[in-house]
Amino acid sequence: MVGGSAGTWLLLAYVLFLVVGVLGFAAVSTFILIIEANEQRRPNHRIMLTGLILSYMGTLASLLSLAIAGEIGGYSLIIAHSTVNATQNLISPYANLITATSLSAIVGAALTVYGMGTAKGN
């Protein structure tokens, strides 16, 4: 990911926020509705709430970091006329932050799926 250009980082953050953020949470809400209304089961709400919060915060933090790195890289390349290597060195520290926050989003999503999977009947 560090090898990509700054515009790629910014565009990737925008597209991923639409797919993971908006559509992902809509899909989770639909699955919860199906489990509760059609199957008459109640998911573990504490686990799911923890998972949703962790997933949302991880998604938001990772994609904001990705967008900020893209903005900084774009400024460095276009406005400051830095070299590609200098720009990559400037935005490469964001890679670890993006990785850590992405992992927290993945753990949150796993907790949400686990909460839905352990739904019990009335």
HELIX and SHEET records of a PDB file:
HELIX    1   1 ALA A    6  LEU A   16  1                                  11    
HELIX    2   2 PHE A   17  LEU A   23  3                                   7    
HELIX    3   3 GLY A   24  LEU A   33  1                                  10    
HELIX    4   4 ILE A   34  ASN A   38  3                                   5    
HELIX    5   5 HIS A   45  GLY A   74  1                                  30    
HELIX    6   6 TYR A   75  ILE A   79  3                                   5    
HELIX    7   7 VAL A   84  ILE A   91  1                                   8    
HELIX    8   8 PRO A   93  GLY A  117  1                                  25    
SHEET    1   A 2 ARG A  41  ARG A  42  0                                        
SHEET    2   A 2 LYS A 120  GLY A 121 -1                                        
END                                                                             
